[in-house]
Amino acid sequence: MARLVTLQEVKQGEVDTDDLLKLNALLDMRETMQLQAQLENQT
């Protein structure tokens, strides 16, 4: 599971690529779920 990171951690190099990829995947999943909910509410 991705951990929450701060912008300061990113700037200081304390966050690795794997953390960022996991975080991006979670954001993509959230966006997909929001779009699905919108479509369901329209019908």
mmCIF file of the N, C-alpha and C atoms, coordinates in Angstrom:
data_MODEL
# 
_entry.id   MODEL 
# 
loop_
_atom_site.group_PDB 
_atom_site.id 
_atom_site.type_symbol 
_atom_site.label_atom_id 
_atom_site.label_alt_id 
_atom_site.label_comp_id 
_atom_site.label_asym_id 
_atom_site.label_entity_id 
_atom_site.label_seq_id 
_atom_site.pdbx_PDB_ins_code 
_atom_site.Cartn_x 
_atom_site.Cartn_y 
_atom_site.Cartn_z 
_atom_site.occupancy 
_atom_site.B_iso_or_equiv 
_atom_site.pdbx_formal_charge 
_atom_site.auth_seq_id 
_atom_site.auth_comp_id 
_atom_site.auth_asym_id 
_atom_site.auth_atom_id 
_atom_site.pdbx_PDB_model_num 
ATOM 1   N N  . MET A 1 1  ? 0.852   -1.187 0.000   1.00 0.00 ? 1  MET A N  1 
ATOM 2   C CA . MET A 1 1  ? 0.000   0.000  0.000   1.00 0.00 ? 1  MET A CA 1 
ATOM 3   C C  . MET A 1 1  ? 0.889   1.239  0.000   1.00 0.00 ? 1  MET A C  1 
ATOM 4   N N  . ALA A 1 2  ? 0.471   2.224  -0.713  1.00 0.00 ? 2  ALA A N  1 
ATOM 5   C CA . ALA A 1 2  ? 1.250   3.464  -0.766  1.00 0.00 ? 2  ALA A CA 1 
ATOM 6   C C  . ALA A 1 2  ? 1.111   4.212  0.555   1.00 0.00 ? 2  ALA A C  1 
ATOM 7   N N  . ARG A 1 3  ? 2.157   4.881  0.925   1.00 0.00 ? 3  ARG A N  1 
ATOM 8   C CA . ARG A 1 3  ? 2.092   5.692  2.139   1.00 0.00 ? 3  ARG A CA 1 
ATOM 9   C C  . ARG A 1 3  ? 1.920   7.153  1.731   1.00 0.00 ? 3  ARG A C  1 
ATOM 10  N N  . LEU A 1 4  ? 1.370   7.936  2.631   1.00 0.00 ? 4  LEU A N  1 
ATOM 11  C CA . LEU A 1 4  ? 1.226   9.358  2.361   1.00 0.00 ? 4  LEU A CA 1 
ATOM 12  C C  . LEU A 1 4  ? 2.598   10.004 2.402   1.00 0.00 ? 4  LEU A C  1 
ATOM 13  N N  . VAL A 1 5  ? 2.853   10.892 1.468   1.00 0.00 ? 5  VAL A N  1 
ATOM 14  C CA . VAL A 1 5  ? 4.140   11.575 1.429   1.00 0.00 ? 5  VAL A CA 1 
ATOM 15  C C  . VAL A 1 5  ? 3.902   13.072 1.396   1.00 0.00 ? 5  VAL A C  1 
ATOM 16  N N  . THR A 1 6  ? 4.871   13.814 1.897   1.00 0.00 ? 6  THR A N  1 
ATOM 17  C CA . THR A 1 6  ? 4.782   15.265 1.855   1.00 0.00 ? 6  THR A CA 1 
ATOM 18  C C  . THR A 1 6  ? 5.634   15.786 0.710   1.00 0.00 ? 6  THR A C  1 
ATOM 19  N N  . LEU A 1 7  ? 5.314   16.988 0.280   1.00 0.00 ? 7  LEU A N  1 
ATOM 20  C CA . LEU A 1 7  ? 6.096   17.609 -0.779  1.00 0.00 ? 7  LEU A CA 1 
ATOM 21  C C  . LEU A 1 7  ? 7.543   17.787 -0.329  1.00 0.00 ? 7  LEU A C  1 
ATOM 22  N N  . GLN A 1 8  ? 7.729   18.074 0.945   1.00 0.00 ? 8  GLN A N  1 
ATOM 23  C CA . GLN A 1 8  ? 9.089   18.246 1.473   1.00 0.00 ? 8  GLN A CA 1 
ATOM 24  C C  . GLN A 1 8  ? 9.889   16.949 1.334   1.00 0.00 ? 8  GLN A C  1 
ATOM 25  N N  . GLU A 1 9  ? 9.258   15.816 1.605   1.00 0.00 ? 9  GLU A N  1 
ATOM 26  C CA . GLU A 1 9  ? 9.942   14.526 1.452   1.00 0.00 ? 9  GLU A CA 1 
ATOM 27  C C  . GLU A 1 9  ? 10.353  14.292 0.003   1.00 0.00 ? 9  GLU A C  1 
ATOM 28  N N  . VAL A 1 10 ? 9.465   14.661 -0.921  1.00 0.00 ? 10 VAL A N  1 
ATOM 29  C CA . VAL A 1 10 ? 9.783   14.493 -2.340  1.00 0.00 ? 10 VAL A CA 1 
ATOM 30  C C  . VAL A 1 10 ? 10.984  15.357 -2.708  1.00 0.00 ? 10 VAL A C  1 
ATOM 31  N N  . LYS A 1 11 ? 10.962  16.605 -2.272  1.00 0.00 ? 11 LYS A N  1 
ATOM 32  C CA . LYS A 1 11 ? 12.049  17.531 -2.608  1.00 0.00 ? 11 LYS A CA 1 
ATOM 33  C C  . LYS A 1 11 ? 13.376  17.084 -2.007  1.00 0.00 ? 11 LYS A C  1 
ATOM 34  N N  . GLN A 1 12 ? 13.325  16.457 -0.834  1.00 0.00 ? 12 GLN A N  1 
ATOM 35  C CA . GLN A 1 12 ? 14.551  16.022 -0.164  1.00 0.00 ? 12 GLN A CA 1 
ATOM 36  C C  . GLN A 1 12 ? 15.025  14.660 -0.666  1.00 0.00 ? 12 GLN A C  1 
ATOM 37  N N  . GLY A 1 13 ? 14.285  14.064 -1.602  1.00 0.00 ? 13 GLY A N  1 
ATOM 38  C CA . GLY A 1 13 ? 14.689  12.774 -2.156  1.00 0.00 ? 13 GLY A CA 1 
ATOM 39  C C  . GLY A 1 13 ? 14.392  11.590 -1.262  1.00 0.00 ? 13 GLY A C  1 
ATOM 40  N N  . GLU A 1 14 ? 13.499  11.769 -0.283  1.00 0.00 ? 14 GLU A N  1 
ATOM 41  C CA . GLU A 1 14 ? 13.174  10.679 0.641   1.00 0.00 ? 14 GLU A CA 1 
ATOM 42  C C  . GLU A 1 14 ? 12.096  9.746  0.090   1.00 0.00 ? 14 GLU A C  1 
ATOM 43  N N  . VAL A 1 15 ? 11.542  10.088 -1.062  1.00 0.00 ? 15 VAL A N  1 
ATOM 44  C CA . VAL A 1 15 ? 10.476  9.293  -1.661  1.00 0.00 ? 15 VAL A CA 1 
ATOM 45  C C  . VAL A 1 15 ? 11.033  8.632  -2.916  1.00 0.00 ? 15 VAL A C  1 
ATOM 46  N N  . ASP A 1 16 ? 10.876  7.314  -3.012  1.00 0.00 ? 16 ASP A N  1 
ATOM 47  C CA . ASP A 1 16 ? 11.408  6.643  -4.200  1.00 0.00 ? 16 ASP A CA 1 
ATOM 48  C C  . ASP A 1 16 ? 10.334  6.501  -5.279  1.00 0.00 ? 16 ASP A C  1 
ATOM 49  N N  . THR A 1 17 ? 10.756  6.067  -6.432  1.00 0.00 ? 17 THR A N  1 
ATOM 50  C CA . THR A 1 17 ? 9.862   5.956  -7.584  1.00 0.00 ? 17 THR A CA 1 
ATOM 51  C C  . THR A 1 17 ? 8.716   4.999  -7.297  1.00 0.00 ? 17 THR A C  1 
ATOM 52  N N  . ASP A 1 18 ? 8.984   3.943  -6.573  1.00 0.00 ? 18 ASP A N  1 
ATOM 53  C CA . ASP A 1 18 ? 7.942   2.966  -6.261  1.00 0.00 ? 18 ASP A CA 1 
ATOM 54  C C  . ASP A 1 18 ? 6.808   3.610  -5.472  1.00 0.00 ? 18 ASP A C  1 
ATOM 55  N N  . ASP A 1 19 ? 7.155   4.452  -4.500  1.00 0.00 ? 19 ASP A N  1 
ATOM 56  C CA . ASP A 1 19 ? 6.126   5.159  -3.724  1.00 0.00 ? 19 ASP A CA 1 
ATOM 57  C C  . ASP A 1 19 ? 5.264   6.026  -4.640  1.00 0.00 ? 19 ASP A C  1 
ATOM 58  N N  . LEU A 1 20 ? 5.908   6.739  -5.564  1.00 0.00 ? 20 LEU A N  1 
ATOM 59  C CA . LEU A 1 20 ? 5.175   7.630  -6.459  1.00 0.00 ? 20 LEU A CA 1 
ATOM 60  C C  . LEU A 1 20 ? 4.289   6.844  -7.418  1.00 0.00 ? 20 LEU A C  1 
ATOM 61  N N  . LEU A 1 21 ? 4.764   5.703  -7.902  1.00 0.00 ? 21 LEU A N  1 
ATOM 62  C CA . LEU A 1 21 ? 3.952   4.877  -8.794  1.00 0.00 ? 21 LEU A CA 1 
ATOM 63  C C  . LEU A 1 21 ? 2.725   4.329  -8.071  1.00 0.00 ? 21 LEU A C  1 
ATOM 64  N N  . LYS A 1 22 ? 2.897   3.897  -6.829  1.00 0.00 ? 22 LYS A N  1 
ATOM 65  C CA . LYS A 1 22 ? 1.765   3.394  -6.052  1.00 0.00 ? 22 LYS A CA 1 
ATOM 66  C C  . LYS A 1 22 ? 0.757   4.503  -5.787  1.00 0.00 ? 22 LYS A C  1 
ATOM 67  N N  . LEU A 1 23 ? 1.254   5.676  -5.441  1.00 0.00 ? 23 LEU A N  1 
ATOM 68  C CA . LEU A 1 23 ? 0.370   6.808  -5.181  1.00 0.00 ? 23 LEU A CA 1 
ATOM 69  C C  . LEU A 1 23 ? -0.408  7.177  -6.440  1.00 0.00 ? 23 LEU A C  1 
ATOM 70  N N  . ASN A 1 24 ? 0.256   7.178  -7.577  1.00 0.00 ? 24 ASN A N  1 
ATOM 71  C CA . ASN A 1 24 ? -0.394  7.487  -8.848  1.00 0.00 ? 24 ASN A CA 1 
ATOM 72  C C  . ASN A 1 24 ? -1.470  6.453  -9.172  1.00 0.00 ? 24 ASN A C  1 
ATOM 73  N N  . ALA A 1 25 ? -1.184  5.191  -8.902  1.00 0.00 ? 25 ALA A N  1 
ATOM 74  C CA . ALA A 1 25 ? -2.168  4.136  -9.160  1.00 0.00 ? 25 ALA A CA 1 
ATOM 75  C C  . ALA A 1 25 ? -3.402  4.321  -8.285  1.00 0.00 ? 25 ALA A C  1 
ATOM 76  N N  . LEU A 1 26 ? -3.201  4.706  -7.027  1.00 0.00 ? 26 LEU A N  1 
ATOM 77  C CA . LEU A 1 26 ? -4.338  4.950  -6.140  1.00 0.00 ? 26 LEU A CA 1 
ATOM 78  C C  . LEU A 1 26 ? -5.181  6.113  -6.639  1.00 0.00 ? 26 LEU A C  1 
ATOM 79  N N  . LEU A 1 27 ? -4.539  7.168  -7.117  1.00 0.00 ? 27 LEU A N  1 
ATOM 80  C CA . LEU A 1 27 ? -5.275  8.316  -7.647  1.00 0.00 ? 27 LEU A CA 1 
ATOM 81  C C  . LEU A 1 27 ? -6.058  7.931  -8.892  1.00 0.00 ? 27 LEU A C  1 
ATOM 82  N N  . ASP A 1 28 ? -5.470  7.105  -9.752  1.00 0.00 ? 28 ASP A N  1 
ATOM 83  C CA . ASP A 1 28 ? -6.172  6.627  -10.944 1.00 0.00 ? 28 ASP A CA 1 
ATOM 84  C C  . ASP A 1 28 ? -7.402  5.807  -10.555 1.00 0.00 ? 28 ASP A C  1 
ATOM 85  N N  . MET A 1 29 ? -7.251  4.940  -9.559  1.00 0.00 ? 29 MET A N  1 
ATOM 86  C CA . MET A 1 29 ? -8.379  4.120  -9.114  1.00 0.00 ? 29 MET A CA 1 
ATOM 87  C C  . MET A 1 29 ? -9.484  4.999  -8.548  1.00 0.00 ? 29 MET A C  1 
ATOM 88  N N  . ARG A 1 30 ? -9.103  6.013  -7.781  1.00 0.00 ? 30 ARG A N  1 
ATOM 89  C CA . ARG A 1 30 ? -10.098 6.918  -7.199  1.00 0.00 ? 30 ARG A CA 1 
ATOM 90  C C  . ARG A 1 30 ? -10.861 7.649  -8.302  1.00 0.00 ? 30 ARG A C  1 
ATOM 91  N N  . GLU A 1 31 ? -10.132 8.116  -9.306  1.00 0.00 ? 31 GLU A N  1 
ATOM 92  C CA . GLU A 1 31 ? -10.769 8.824  -10.414 1.00 0.00 ? 31 GLU A CA 1 
ATOM 93  C C  . GLU A 1 31 ? -11.746 7.911  -11.152 1.00 0.00 ? 31 GLU A C  1 
ATOM 94  N N  . THR A 1 32 ? -11.346 6.672  -11.380 1.00 0.00 ? 32 THR A N  1 
ATOM 95  C CA . THR A 1 32 ? -12.218 5.710  -12.056 1.00 0.00 ? 32 THR A CA 1 
ATOM 96  C C  . THR A 1 32 ? -13.483 5.469  -11.245 1.00 0.00 ? 32 THR A C  1 
ATOM 97  N N  . MET A 1 33 ? -13.335 5.325  -9.938  1.00 0.00 ? 33 MET A N  1 
ATOM 98  C CA . MET A 1 33 ? -14.494 5.094  -9.076  1.00 0.00 ? 33 MET A CA 1 
ATOM 99  C C  . MET A 1 33 ? -15.432 6.297  -9.084  1.00 0.00 ? 33 MET A C  1 
ATOM 100 N N  . GLN A 1 34 ? -14.870 7.510  -9.107  1.00 0.00 ? 34 GLN A N  1 
ATOM 101 C CA . GLN A 1 34 ? -15.699 8.711  -9.145  1.00 0.00 ? 34 GLN A CA 1 
ATOM 102 C C  . GLN A 1 34 ? -16.471 8.799  -10.455 1.00 0.00 ? 34 GLN A C  1 
ATOM 103 N N  . LEU A 1 35 ? -15.811 8.468  -11.563 1.00 0.00 ? 35 LEU A N  1 
ATOM 104 C CA . LEU A 1 35 ? -16.487 8.499  -12.862 1.00 0.00 ? 35 LEU A CA 1 
ATOM 105 C C  . LEU A 1 35 ? -17.610 7.468  -12.916 1.00 0.00 ? 35 LEU A C  1 
ATOM 106 N N  . GLN A 1 36 ? -17.362 6.283  -12.374 1.00 0.00 ? 36 GLN A N  1 
ATOM 107 C CA . GLN A 1 36 ? -18.396 5.246  -12.350 1.00 0.00 ? 36 GLN A CA 1 
ATOM 108 C C  . GLN A 1 36 ? -19.589 5.698  -11.517 1.00 0.00 ? 36 GLN A C  1 
ATOM 109 N N  . ALA A 1 37 ? -19.332 6.341  -10.395 1.00 0.00 ? 37 ALA A N  1 
ATOM 110 C CA . ALA A 1 37 ? -20.415 6.821  -9.537  1.00 0.00 ? 37 ALA A CA 1 
ATOM 111 C C  . ALA A 1 37 ? -21.230 7.897  -10.251 1.00 0.00 ? 37 ALA A C  1 
ATOM 112 N N  . GLN A 1 38 ? -20.557 8.771  -10.987 1.00 0.00 ? 38 GLN A N  1 
ATOM 113 C CA . GLN A 1 38 ? -21.268 9.810  -11.736 1.00 0.00 ? 38 GLN A CA 1 
ATOM 114 C C  . GLN A 1 38 ? -22.173 9.185  -12.788 1.00 0.00 ? 38 GLN A C  1 
ATOM 115 N N  . LEU A 1 39 ? -21.654 8.184  -13.496 1.00 0.00 ? 39 LEU A N  1 
ATOM 116 C CA . LEU A 1 39 ? -22.452 7.522  -14.529 1.00 0.00 ? 39 LEU A CA 1 
ATOM 117 C C  . LEU A 1 39 ? -23.663 6.821  -13.921 1.00 0.00 ? 39 LEU A C  1 
ATOM 118 N N  . GLU A 1 40 ? -23.480 6.191  -12.779 1.00 0.00 ? 40 GLU A N  1 
ATOM 119 C CA . GLU A 1 40 ? -24.587 5.498  -12.122 1.00 0.00 ? 40 GLU A CA 1 
ATOM 120 C C  . GLU A 1 40 ? -25.639 6.487  -11.639 1.00 0.00 ? 40 GLU A C  1 
ATOM 121 N N  . ASN A 1 41 ? -25.219 7.665  -11.213 1.00 0.00 ? 41 ASN A N  1 
ATOM 122 C CA . ASN A 1 41 ? -26.156 8.670  -10.716 1.00 0.00 ? 41 ASN A CA 1 
ATOM 123 C C  . ASN A 1 41 ? -26.943 9.326  -11.839 1.00 0.00 ? 41 ASN A C  1 
ATOM 124 N N  . GLN A 1 42 ? -26.425 9.268  -13.057 1.00 0.00 ? 42 GLN A N  1 
ATOM 125 C CA . GLN A 1 42 ? -27.104 9.895  -14.191 1.00 0.00 ? 42 GLN A CA 1 
ATOM 126 C C  . GLN A 1 42 ? -28.247 9.039  -14.721 1.00 0.00 ? 42 GLN A C  1 
ATOM 127 N N  . THR A 1 43 ? -28.233 7.763  -14.414 1.00 0.00 ? 43 THR A N  1 
ATOM 128 C CA . THR A 1 43 ? -29.268 6.877  -14.967 1.00 0.00 ? 43 THR A CA 1 
ATOM 129 C C  . THR A 1 43 ? -30.438 6.733  -14.030 1.00 0.00 ? 43 THR A C  1 
# 
